[in-house]
Amino acid sequence: MDRDIDLLNYLPPILHEVKEYQVLSNVEKREIDDIISAINQLKDDQFISTSSSNGVQRREKIMNITPKGADTLEDRKFRILVRMNEQLPNTLRTLTRQLVNLCGEDGYSLVLDHNNYKLKVRIALTAKSNFQDVGNLLNRIVPANLIIDLSLLYNQHITLAKYTHSQLAAYTHEQLRNEVLT
């Protein structure tokens, strides 16, 4: 909503040629442009997708979210959206939907052992960067009577079987276990 405001038009025509009024209107125009810009930014900050760094920071403070050092603005917005989507009732279907949002369709496995009151969640290596966020999510929404078993879904023999020995020799054992192989 940028519009060019000519403040001289608000004055009587006889004052348009007075140098002091021209200078004054130019100075005031800059101030008004700054105010309009701030108003537009406040409007944008009402929505997470268009929010500025200040708007995101304000929401993080309200929601008690601590941003990570390497987070981009988009990562921070995504974390806020995930937190906002944590709605009651917390069902297995709701948890599944939230895990899909965090890790992707194939980025996790979820098993609920009713008899032993255990919730087993494995995060795929492709979604490893969201491991802590998943842990925080589970701690907030999983009922207290369930034991949370959360870990990474490391590469297994079935994943590595499609590679030749010489291809695998290029990696360390740690890389073969903990990294996404291309």
C-alpha positions, 0 to 999 in steps of 0.5 A: 500500500505505497502511495505518494503523498504530496503534503503541499496539496493540503495547503492553500495554493498560494503557499505552494511556492513558499520555499519554507513550506516546500522544505517542511512538506518534504521533511514531513513526507519522510516522517509520514512515509516512515509511519506508513511503513511501520503501520504496514509492517504491523499489519504484516506481523499479524500473520506468521507467513508475512511476519518480520523478525520483530514479529517472530521474536515477539511471538517466540517470547509469548510462546516461550520458544528459544530459537536455535543459533542457526535458525533462519527466519523461515525455521523460526516461523515454522516452529511457531506454526507447529506450536500453534497447531498443538491443539487439544484433543491430543489423539494419535491422529493429531500427533501423527499429523504434527509429526508429518508437519515436522518430519515429512510423510516418511520422516518418522515411525510411530508405534504405540504399545498400549499394554506397556504404556510406551510410545516409540518414535523414530526420526529418520535421518532426513529429518534429524535437524527436527529431533529436538523439536519432536522431543519438545512436542512429545513432552508437551502433548503426550500424556504423562502416563506414557513412556516416550521412547524417542531416537533416530532411525539409523541406517540399517543393513537393508538400506546399505545393501544396495551399495557395493563394498567399494562405494561404502568404503568411501564412508566412515562407520559413523557416516554409514550409520548416521548420515543420509546416503545419496 
